[in-house]
């Protein structure tokens, strides 16, 4: 067996060496071959054990540095190597790039190295697109990248003006040209094909009318968080549509979002000026109300909504959470492990080492409140009340601003009205009676108050339900100033409020009894 392996290696070495000395695709490329050797590839943003090991041949030349999986057939190896070297001839800015090619990895760029799946090497121009992302920045607009790859490879693609017009009316989001529009996890195959066609036609026309230098400047700007890129992209798209006989004004969100490919674990990372949103493989498309997201448009709207709500939180707690100090907070959207993940989300760390993991989008703002309060500036509350009050603050603030949390709770309430479950009959009766007596509509904080009244201040999730109601009582009856003095570690509860904690708790509970008892 060992002799056969040695003989196979000698034959492979000789063939590749001869090929390297005689390759004349556009000009002679001489390269060295070493190996095979074991290569370990860590999946970016994966768990500690998310890595693959495989045997690879090392190709070294002045054009590129390539590790290619040894088990790939010789003809495929040869073709891949030739393609990379040829690419360096028509894209000299990529000269000196490093590549790892294997069927055991996905496509991504990490630490300035281009990782490519061998079987998908030519699919959607991956070899060229990921090289362009490495050159111009991984956050570059992928539609521009893909369109440019088509232009460089002299590949055309067209759809009719009527089809383009229909897209502006029904699927305007396609003109974002963002990464998710090219991935089946986020959109349908029809949308992917339309995105490819639009990108190819638009970039080709843009280079033809504005010149390559202008296009490169736009592509470079797309990897930044400059508002001018979004403005310029809309302007150039409008001009291009006019050539199609379509007069159309684009609407853009007030949040700048850039997308990048991370790894097989997180197909796309969406990034804003303050936050990094990671969506795990399979997180989308489950269709569970208030838990996961369904498609690109929902992801986009979710980010726009949550960014606005997080701004409200920072204002409410008077904490700017400077990115210069704390960095961008990463939020990982993972599928729930039903055996071990009992919460909707969790906040981990403190200050600049923080991260948020959510299994339900209804938990995102709640966990962000922890980051904005207890996890950062409010850290010295006594141990006896810290968990109780920190959860109460998080639920209270989420109940003010969190669209997804409020909508999910209201949805659950409507189900309870229809099904009238035995364990919630008294609660539903109490809450319905309160709303009718006072001619009120559903309110999240009233809903929580009634829950605490019905089930008692200690019987059901006191750290979440009763604590939230108590926080509301403190703010409504003693004011913001005393509240933030206490949570800002100015003094003890007794010295600030003039009463001990248990006395004020008794006051609070008496108030909700008065509020909800049937009178």
PyMOL commands that set and color helices and strands:
alter all, ss='L'
color gray80, all
select helices_A, chain A and resi 2-22+74-90+92-94+118-120+123-136+142-152+161-170+172-176+179-182+189-210+212-221+227-243+296-317+323-326+351-353+361-372+383-401+403-419+422-438+444-455+465-478+480-487+493-497+501-516
alter helices_A, ss='H'
color red, helices_A
select strands_A, chain A and resi 32-42+51-60+64-69+97-102+108-110+113-117+258-260+268-271+275-279+329-333+345-348+355-358
alter strands_A, ss='S'
color yellow, strands_A
deselect
rebuild
show_as cartoon
